[in-house]
Each structure stands twice: as C-alpha cells, then as structure tokens.
Amino acid sequence: MNSKELIRINDEYGAHNYHPLPIVIAKAERVWVWDVEGKKYMDMLSSYSALNQGHRHPYIVDIAKKQLDKVTLTSRAFHNDQLPLFLKKVCEFSGFDMALPMNTGAEAVETALKAVRKWGYKVKGVENDKAEIIVAANNFHGRTITIISFTTEEQYKDGFGPFTPGFKIVKYGDAEEIEKAITKNTVAIMVEPIQGEGGIIIPEEGYLKKLRELADKNRVLLVLDEIQTGLARTGKNFAFEWEEIKPDMVILGKALGGGIMPVSAVLSSKEVLGVFNPGDHGSTFGGNPLGAAVAIAALEVIENEKLAERANELGNYFMDQLRKIDNPHITEVRGRGLLIGLELDVPAREYAEKLMEEGLLCKETHEKVIRFAPPLVITKEEIDWALDRIKKILEG
C-alpha cells in the first residue's frame, strides 16, 4: 500500500486526536527513516526524545531479541531476573536510593503525584485530603485527567472535566511566586527543568537552585519531570545537573526505553518511596523483564557512547549555525544540548512541511516554534546536511 492509502485508512478507522505530517514511515535506522515509497528522511524529532540512542540501536535491539527468547512478562505477582538488575542500574546511574518502574511517562507522573501526597500525609503530617502541589504554567506532564487538571492549555481540558483538585499553578521561572504559594499544606513543587512541549522554554540560571532552597526551607519535596530533558538530551545525564542541585524526586521515561518500548520510572529516597505498601500502587506491565532488560541496555549506551558529551558539543554547534540564518521571521534560537527551539513570529507548520519535502522531519510546537531534537548519535556531518536544508527553506 502507498502512503496516501494508508493515511486514508488511518483517518477512517483512527480517532483524530493527532495532526501528523503526511508521511508514513516503514523503516528506520539511527537518525534516518524511510517512507513506504522508499524516500529517505532525517529524523529531527526523535519521537519527542524517546530515541536519544537512535532508531533500532543494534546493542539495544540485540538485548531485546535475546530477552524475547527467555521471558517477556511476569507481572509483579512474581519476581523476575531482570527487574532487580534494572533497579540497581538506574539508581546507580542517577544517584537515587530507590526506583519505582512503570511504563509511560504519564504513568510515572501519576505515580509521583501519589507518592508525594502520601509522603505529605504519612511523613510530613499534612491534614488528610489537604495536600497541595505547586506546578508551573505552560507545563506538559501528560494527558490523564489528573495531569490535565493543572494544565494551562485550554484545549487539553476542553470537554474532560470535572478535574482533580489540589494543585496551585504559578508562573514558570518565577521562584518568588512559588515562595508565595507555599503553605503548611504544600507537599511538593513539580516542574520541568526545561519546558519542552511549552516551546523549549529555559528558565533563568539559578531557578532550580532557588527551588531547592525553598523546598529545604519549607520541608517540601522538589520533583523534576525529566521525561523529555533527561538521559543526556540537554548535554548532561539530567538537566538538573546544570545547576548542580539534586531534586528529591526525578521522573524518567521516553529514552529509558531505548526507542524499543515504553519504560518509565520514579526515582527518589527511601523516605519518600518507602511510603508505598503492597497493594497501594501497581502496574501489570511495570517492571516487566523485557522492559527492564531494554532499559539497562539503554542506559549502558548513554554511558558507553558518551551521549551527554555529544549532545553538549553538537548542540552548541547546531545552535551557533542556526543563529546565522538570515530570516526576519526568526525571533530566537534557544536550547540546551540537542533540545533546540527556533521561534518565529509566524506559524511554524508551513516550514515543517517544507522541510519534510526536503527530507528533514521536525515538528512545530506551540504554533510558532520549530523543535530540533535529533537522536544523540547524530554526527556533525549529518547536522551539516540538515543545516543545508534548514537554510534553504528558512532563507529561501
């Protein structure tokens, strides 16, 4: 079947909750994908940073194939031989005491919300059902009912109420607003170190340090959602490392699954994750042996191939070159590592579509921002290949 026919079938039988570019991908390797007609494209989106290690990384694929021949799912009713190794690996990689594995990023966020609330009641001593969590405007943490309860994007909420209470929304990047919002019932501050879906919004230097100080001063947990920014994307293993702080809890997903399958995790101290008792929380597929084996391999690739260092070096080069592009509609190029946003004063969708025609796949976010976030295994020569096409479209 050709692309046109497959898109027609998709539109007929699938719910219309996405507006993808009109390409049908049939094959992928490293930073490249091919459509069903055989045309080759460079992937500059990385499935929203789930492909930091590239498409079908041979080491991760080999581990997955070997595990498929052994055991794939046990549920948490029984132990399996891969989960303990994954828990040890991810804790050593991150420097946290304890991990709770789930599947998707949204599941991990929900897990974090439950953990900090229960910590607030059982450890901090907040009055029952009074816990408050402070979040930032323009956030994106997922799409469950509870998560969209504290979004400021009205489309994400339209038609889905009633919503979950217990959240205070403050301006992103403003530590003073957070300080004013803290009360005796505050159990956590939860933010993204960089707002990815929000348009690659980077707070002023020192923001996370101020939040760390406020959390310590008020006995509040600092929770960082690193689902998109974590695992080498920004030039360090975790974006919070840029400010030399450590949160009380970090949420991981996307690249933790190595581009193979959904794997997520909540990492924290024994004091916080220790609030869970058998039966309090769970997931049939969370911690499955296939996912655990893949996640170990995904972390090993990040370490062995020094992907954080690559992202930092190549990201700086990429942004420097983008800033040289002559287009009066470009208002800013910003980013960290290989998480880059090019903001325009006109809608970005048309540019994304023209770049697709040139063999480069990217996507607009927040209408006027083009996001460039290639797999971290990309080479300088491949970035130059992309820059030639970006310049052609933006300067043409």
C-alpha positions as CSV (number, residue, x, y, z in Angstrom):
1,M,0.0,0.0,0.0
2,N,1.2,3.5,-0.7
3,S,1.3,6.4,1.8
4,K,-1.9,8.0,0.5
5,E,-4.0,4.8,1.0
6,L,-2.5,4.1,4.5
7,I,-3.3,7.7,5.6
8,R,-6.8,7.3,4.3
9,I,-7.3,4.0,6.3
10,N,-5.8,5.7,9.4
11,D,-8.2,8.6,9.1
12,E,-11.2,6.3,8.6
13,Y,-10.6,3.9,11.5
14,G,-8.5,6.0,13.9
15,A,-9.6,8.7,16.3
16,H,-8.5,12.1,15.1
17,N,-6.5,13.2,18.2
18,Y,-3.3,13.9,16.2
19,H,-2.4,16.0,13.3
20,P,0.8,14.3,12.0
21,L,2.8,15.4,9.0
22,P,1.7,13.4,5.9
23,I,4.4,10.8,5.9
24,V,4.1,7.1,6.5
25,I,7.3,5.6,8.0
26,A,8.1,2.0,7.2
27,K,11.8,1.6,8.1
28,A,14.3,3.3,10.4
29,E,18.0,3.2,11.4
30,R,20.0,5.6,13.6
31,V,18.9,9.1,12.6
32,W,17.2,8.1,9.3
33,V,13.8,6.9,8.4
34,W,12.2,5.7,5.1
35,D,8.6,6.0,4.0
36,V,6.7,3.3,2.3
37,E,7.7,4.6,-1.1
38,G,11.4,4.3,-0.1
39,K,12.2,8.0,0.3
40,K,14.8,8.7,3.0
41,Y,14.4,11.4,5.7
42,M,16.4,12.6,8.7
43,D,14.5,12.3,12.0
44,M,14.9,15.6,13.8
45,L,12.2,14.9,16.4
46,S,13.4,11.6,18.0
47,S,9.8,10.7,19.0
48,Y,9.9,13.6,21.4
49,S,13.3,12.5,22.8
50,A,12.4,8.8,23.2
51,L,15.0,8.0,20.6
52,N,18.1,9.5,22.2
53,Q,20.1,6.3,21.3
54,G,18.8,6.4,17.7
55,H,16.4,4.2,15.9
56,R,17.0,0.5,16.4
57,H,20.3,0.8,18.2
58,P,21.9,-2.6,17.4
59,Y,23.0,-3.2,21.0
60,I,19.6,-2.5,22.4
61,V,17.8,-4.5,19.7
62,D,20.1,-7.5,20.3
63,I,19.4,-7.4,24.1
64,A,15.6,-7.2,23.3
65,K,15.8,-10.2,20.9
66,K,17.7,-12.3,23.5
67,Q,15.2,-11.4,26.2
68,L,12.2,-12.2,23.8
69,D,13.6,-15.8,23.7
70,K,13.5,-16.0,27.5
71,V,10.6,-14.3,29.2
72,T,8.7,-11.1,28.5
73,L,6.1,-10.7,31.2
74,T,5.5,-12.0,34.7
75,S,3.5,-9.2,36.3
76,R,4.7,-8.1,39.8
77,A,2.9,-11.1,41.3
78,F,6.3,-12.8,40.9
79,H,9.9,-11.7,40.8
80,N,11.8,-11.8,37.5
81,D,15.6,-11.9,37.0
82,Q,15.8,-8.6,35.1
83,L,14.0,-6.1,37.3
84,P,16.4,-6.2,40.2
85,L,19.3,-5.5,37.8
86,F,17.4,-2.6,36.2
87,L,16.6,-1.1,39.6
88,K,20.2,-1.3,40.7
89,K,21.4,0.2,37.4
90,V,19.0,3.1,37.3
91,C,19.7,4.0,40.9
92,E,23.5,3.9,40.4
93,F,23.1,5.9,37.2
94,S,21.0,8.6,38.8
95,G,22.3,8.6,42.4
96,F,18.9,8.0,44.0
97,D,18.2,5.4,46.6
98,M,15.1,3.7,45.2
99,A,13.1,3.4,41.9
100,L,9.5,2.5,41.1
101,P,9.2,1.3,37.5
102,M,6.2,2.0,35.3
103,N,5.6,2.1,31.5
104,T,4.6,5.5,30.1
105,G,5.7,9.0,31.2
106,A,2.2,9.9,32.3
107,E,2.0,6.8,34.5
108,A,5.2,7.8,36.1
109,V,3.9,11.3,36.7
110,E,0.8,9.9,38.3
111,T,3.0,7.7,40.5
112,A,5.0,10.7,41.6
113,L,1.8,12.6,42.5
114,K,0.6,9.7,44.6
115,A,4.0,9.3,46.3
116,V,4.3,13.0,47.3
117,R,0.8,13.2,48.6
118,K,1.2,10.1,50.7
119,W,4.5,11.3,51.9
120,G,2.8,14.6,52.9
121,Y,0.2,12.8,55.0
122,K,2.3,10.0,56.5
123,V,5.6,11.7,57.0
124,K,5.1,15.5,57.0
125,G,1.8,15.3,58.8
126,V,-0.4,17.3,56.5
127,E,-4.1,17.1,57.3
128,N,-5.9,14.4,55.3
129,D,-7.0,15.4,51.8
130,K,-5.4,18.9,52.2
131,A,-2.2,18.3,50.3
132,E,-1.2,20.9,47.7
133,I,1.3,20.5,44.9
134,I,2.7,23.6,43.2
135,V,3.2,23.4,39.4
136,A,4.1,25.8,36.6
137,A,2.0,27.4,34.0
138,N,2.7,26.3,30.4
139,N,3.6,22.8,31.7
140,F,3.3,19.5,30.0
141,H,3.3,16.4,32.2
142,G,1.0,14.1,30.2
143,R,-2.7,13.8,29.4
144,T,-4.5,11.9,32.2
145,I,-7.5,13.5,33.9
146,T,-5.4,14.4,37.0
147,I,-2.5,15.8,34.9
148,I,-4.6,17.9,32.7
149,S,-6.3,19.2,35.8
150,F,-3.3,21.5,36.2
151,T,-2.5,22.3,32.6
152,T,-2.9,25.9,31.4
153,E,-3.5,24.8,27.8
154,E,-7.3,25.1,27.5
155,Q,-7.6,22.6,24.6
156,Y,-6.2,19.8,26.8
157,K,-9.0,20.4,29.2
158,D,-11.9,21.1,26.8
159,G,-14.7,18.6,27.5
160,F,-12.8,16.5,30.0
161,G,-14.0,17.9,33.4
162,P,-14.6,17.7,36.3
163,F,-10.9,17.9,37.3
164,T,-8.8,16.8,40.2
165,P,-8.2,19.5,42.9
166,G,-5.1,20.1,45.0
167,F,-2.8,22.0,42.6
168,K,-1.5,25.6,42.5
169,I,-0.3,27.0,39.2
170,V,2.3,29.7,39.2
171,K,4.4,31.4,36.5
172,Y,7.2,29.3,35.2
173,G,10.7,30.6,36.0
174,D,9.5,32.7,38.9
175,A,10.7,31.4,42.2
176,E,9.2,34.3,44.2
177,E,5.7,33.2,43.0
178,I,6.4,29.7,44.2
179,E,7.6,31.1,47.6
180,K,4.3,33.0,48.0
181,A,2.3,29.9,47.0
182,I,3.8,27.6,49.7
183,T,1.6,26.9,52.7
184,K,1.6,24.4,55.6
185,N,-0.2,22.0,53.2
186,T,2.3,22.1,50.4
187,V,3.9,18.7,49.8
188,A,5.7,19.3,46.6
189,I,6.9,21.6,43.8
190,M,6.9,19.9,40.4
191,V,8.4,21.5,37.3
192,E,10.2,20.6,34.1
193,P,13.8,21.9,34.1
194,I,13.2,23.0,30.5
195,Q,9.6,23.2,29.2
196,G,9.8,21.0,26.0
197,E,6.2,21.0,24.8
198,G,5.9,24.5,26.0
199,G,8.3,25.7,23.3
200,I,11.8,24.9,24.7
201,I,11.5,27.4,27.5
202,I,14.6,27.7,29.6
203,P,14.3,29.4,33.0
204,E,16.9,31.9,34.1
205,E,20.1,30.5,35.6
206,G,19.7,29.8,39.3
207,Y,15.9,29.0,39.1
208,L,16.4,25.4,40.2
209,K,18.8,26.3,42.9
210,K,16.2,28.7,44.4
211,L,13.5,26.0,44.2
212,R,15.9,23.6,46.0
213,E,16.4,26.3,48.8
214,L,12.7,26.9,49.1
215,A,11.9,23.2,49.3
216,D,14.6,22.7,52.0
217,K,13.4,25.7,54.0
218,N,9.7,24.6,53.9
219,R,10.1,20.8,54.1
220,V,8.6,20.4,50.6
221,L,9.7,17.9,48.0
222,L,11.3,19.1,44.8
223,V,10.1,16.9,41.9
224,L,11.6,17.3,38.5
225,D,9.9,15.9,35.4
226,E,12.9,14.9,33.2
227,I,10.9,12.6,30.9
228,Q,12.0,14.7,27.9
229,T,15.1,16.5,29.2
230,G,16.7,13.6,31.0
231,L,19.1,10.8,29.8
232,A,21.7,13.0,28.1
233,R,19.3,15.1,25.9
234,T,20.5,18.5,27.3
235,G,24.2,17.8,27.4
236,K,24.2,16.2,30.8
237,N,22.6,13.0,32.0
238,F,20.0,15.1,33.8
239,A,19.1,18.7,33.1
240,F,19.2,19.5,36.9
241,E,22.9,18.8,36.8
242,W,23.4,22.1,35.0
243,E,22.6,23.9,38.3
244,E,24.5,21.4,40.5
245,I,21.4,20.5,42.6
246,K,19.6,17.3,43.3
247,P,15.8,17.1,43.5
248,D,14.0,14.9,46.0
249,M,12.4,13.0,43.1
250,V,13.0,12.7,39.4
251,I,10.6,11.3,36.8
252,L,12.1,9.4,33.8
253,G,10.5,7.9,30.7
254,K,10.9,8.2,26.9
255,A,14.6,7.4,26.2
256,L,14.7,5.0,29.2
257,G,13.0,2.5,26.8
258,G,15.8,2.9,24.2
259,G,13.3,3.6,21.4
260,I,12.1,0.0,21.7
261,M,9.2,0.0,24.2
262,P,7.7,2.2,26.9
263,V,9.7,2.2,30.1
264,S,9.4,4.8,32.9
265,A,10.5,5.2,36.4
266,V,10.2,7.4,39.5
267,L,13.4,7.8,41.4
268,S,13.6,9.1,45.0
269,S,14.8,8.4,48.5
270,K,13.7,5.5,50.7
271,E,11.8,8.0,52.9
272,V,9.6,9.1,50.0
273,L,9.1,5.9,48.0
274,G,9.1,3.9,51.2
275,V,5.5,5.2,51.9
276,F,4.2,2.6,49.4
277,N,2.9,-0.7,50.9
278,P,1.9,-3.8,49.0
279,G,-1.3,-3.1,47.2
280,D,-1.0,0.8,47.3
281,H,0.0,1.1,43.7
282,G,1.0,-1.0,40.8
283,S,1.0,-1.9,37.1
284,T,0.7,-5.2,35.3
285,F,3.5,-4.4,32.8
286,G,5.5,-2.1,35.1
287,G,8.9,-3.7,35.7
288,N,8.4,-6.4,33.1
289,P,11.6,-8.4,32.3
290,L,11.7,-7.3,28.6
291,G,11.4,-3.6,29.5
292,A,13.9,-4.0,32.3
293,A,16.5,-5.6,30.0
294,V,15.9,-3.0,27.4
295,A,16.2,-0.1,29.9
296,I,19.6,-1.5,31.2
297,A,20.9,-1.6,27.6
298,A,19.5,1.9,27.0
299,L,21.4,3.3,30.0
300,E,24.6,1.4,29.0
301,V,24.5,3.0,25.5
302,I,24.2,6.5,27.1
303,E,27.2,5.8,29.2
304,N,29.4,3.9,26.8
305,E,28.8,6.2,23.8
306,K,29.1,9.4,26.0
307,L,25.8,10.7,24.6
308,A,25.6,13.6,27.1
309,E,29.0,14.9,25.9
310,R,28.0,14.5,22.3
311,A,24.7,16.4,22.9
312,N,26.5,19.3,24.5
313,E,29.2,19.7,21.8
314,L,26.9,19.2,18.8
315,G,24.1,21.1,20.3
316,N,26.3,24.2,20.8
317,Y,27.5,23.9,17.2
318,F,23.9,23.4,15.8
319,M,22.6,26.5,17.7
320,D,25.5,28.6,16.6
321,Q,24.8,27.8,12.9
322,L,21.1,28.3,13.3
323,R,21.7,31.8,14.7
324,K,23.5,32.7,11.5
325,I,20.4,32.1,9.3
326,D,19.0,35.3,7.7
327,N,15.3,35.3,8.1
328,P,13.4,38.3,9.5
329,H,10.7,36.0,11.0
330,I,13.2,34.3,13.4
331,T,12.9,35.8,16.8
332,E,15.1,33.5,18.8
333,V,17.1,30.3,18.8
334,R,17.3,28.7,22.2
335,G,18.1,25.4,23.7
336,R,20.4,23.2,25.7
337,G,22.3,20.3,24.2
338,L,20.3,18.8,21.4
339,L,16.9,20.1,22.6
340,I,16.6,23.2,20.4
341,G,13.8,25.6,19.6
342,L,13.7,28.1,16.7
343,E,11.0,30.6,17.4
344,L,9.2,32.5,14.6
345,D,6.8,35.4,14.6
346,V,4.7,33.4,12.1
347,P,3.1,29.9,12.2
348,A,5.8,27.2,12.0
349,R,3.7,24.4,10.5
350,E,4.4,25.6,6.9
351,Y,8.2,25.5,7.5
352,A,7.9,22.0,9.0
353,E,6.0,20.8,5.9
354,K,8.6,22.3,3.5
355,L,11.4,20.8,5.5
356,M,9.7,17.4,5.2
357,E,9.7,17.8,1.4
358,E,13.5,18.4,1.6
359,G,13.9,15.1,3.6
360,L,14.1,16.5,7.1
361,L,11.4,15.7,9.7
362,C,10.7,18.1,12.6
363,K,7.6,19.4,14.2
364,E,6.1,22.7,15.3
365,T,5.3,23.2,19.0
366,H,3.2,26.0,20.5
367,E,2.4,27.0,16.9
368,K,5.4,29.3,16.3
369,V,8.4,27.2,17.5
370,I,10.2,24.6,15.4
371,R,11.8,21.9,17.6
372,F,15.0,20.4,16.5
373,A,15.8,17.3,18.7
374,P,17.7,14.7,16.7
375,P,18.9,11.3,18.1
376,L,22.0,11.9,20.1
377,V,24.0,9.5,17.9
378,I,23.9,12.1,15.1
379,T,27.2,13.2,13.6
380,K,28.5,16.7,12.8
381,E,28.4,15.8,9.1
382,E,24.7,14.8,9.4
383,I,24.0,18.1,11.3
384,D,25.6,20.0,8.4
385,W,23.4,18.0,6.0
386,A,20.4,19.2,8.0
387,L,21.6,22.8,8.2
388,D,21.9,23.0,4.4
389,R,18.2,22.1,4.1
390,I,17.1,24.3,7.0
391,K,18.9,27.3,5.5
392,K,17.4,26.6,2.1
393,I,13.9,26.7,3.5
394,L,14.3,29.5,6.0
395,E,16.3,31.7,3.8
396,G,14.5,30.9,0.6
